[in-house]
Amino acid sequence: MKLLKAFLLRLMIVAIPLLVLYCYAQIAFKANREKEHPTDAGLGIVVLLAFILIILFVGFLVDLLVRLSRKEYKIALINIPFLIPFVVFIVYIGCLMASRECFCGWLIDTIDWMR
């Protein structure tokens, strides 16, 4: 029961900021479509998403290290499935903002192929 509670808590910690960002993005996109001269609202949303993902990544990483130091290995393992997607999305957004040389080109091509 303790593991399920820990998993659901982490799921809510991730879901709530992403849901709020999604609602904000829908409002921003709707307001942008109604403008006479629309701007690039998507770039601001991506920057906010990157900021949220970095904060969540750091939080989960700190929690993982704290749980490992307290020898709570089962709860520490719950953080791993949350950390992996954060790393992929942070690196992907960073690669989109940087160049497509070496690793970034491979990552962007792989993720774009999945669409």
KABELGI-V324542 format. One record per helix or strand. SS is the DSSP state (alpha for helix, beta for strand). FROM is the first residue (numbers start at 1). LEN is the number of residues. If there is no record, write none. Layout:
BEGIN
SS&FROM&LEN + SS&FROM&LEN
END
This chain:
BEGIN
alpha&2&33 + alpha&41&29 + alpha&73&25 + alpha&103&11
END
